[in-house]
Amino acid sequence: MIQISIPLVPAADGVLLIPADHVTDLLRRLASDWLRSEAAGELRGDEQTVADLAGVLTELADQIDVECIGFASAPEPEPEA
């Protein structure tokens, strides 16, 4: 079983946020742990279902990474005069 510590970042309005890189790391670790557990015979279920679910988590992590890169790479709007 994986153990991971995820920092919570308070926003100005009091909402707690989780850094995206920690979310994507968690998703990838979970997918990897499922695959490892399935290969070791620790999971009940069929191999294809576990592989498909792990793939979905990995794709979601990739999508979050792409969105974050796009957001961070977007040019800042110029201030209005």
N, C-alpha and C positions, 0 to 999 in steps of 0.2 A: 504494500500500500504506500502511495506517495504521501509525503508531507511537505507542505509549502506554506510559507508565510507571505501574506499579501498586505502591503501597507495601504491604509486608508488615508486619503487626502481630503480634508474638509474644504468645501467650497465656501465662498463668501456668504451664500444663502443657507449654509448649514448642511447641505447635502454632502454625503460622503462619496468620494470618487475613488476608483481603483485605476492605477496607471495601466494603460493599454498593453504595455510590454509584459506586465505581470499576468494580465488576462490571457494573452496569446500563449505565454509560457505555460500557464495552467492547462489550457486546452490541449496543447501539444503533449505535455507530460501525462495527462489523463488518457489521451489516445494511445500513447506509447505503453502506459501501464496496462491498459486493456489488452493490447496485442501480446505483451509479455505474459500476462496472466492466462490468456487463452492458450498460448503456446505451451505453457507449463501445466495445462489441464486444470487450472484453478477456477475457471469460469464455466457456468452451465450455459449452454447455447451453442449455436453452430458457428463455425469458423467464419463463414461468409458474412453473417450478420455482424459479428464483432469487427471484422475488417471494414465493413461498410460504415458502421457507426464511428470507428476511429478515423476513417477517411473524411466523414462529415465534420468532425471536430477539427481536423487538420485544415480542411478547406475554409472553415469559419475563421480559424486563426490567421490564415493567409489573407482572407478578405479584410479582416480588421487591420492587419499590417498595411495592406495596400491603401485602405481608406486613410489611415493615419499618415502615411507617407504623402498622399495627395493633399491632405489638410496642412501638413507641415511645410510642404513645398509651394503652396498657393501664395502668390504675391500679395503683399499687404495692400489694402486699398489706400490710395493717396488721400490725405486729409483735404477736406473741402475748404476753399478760401473764404 
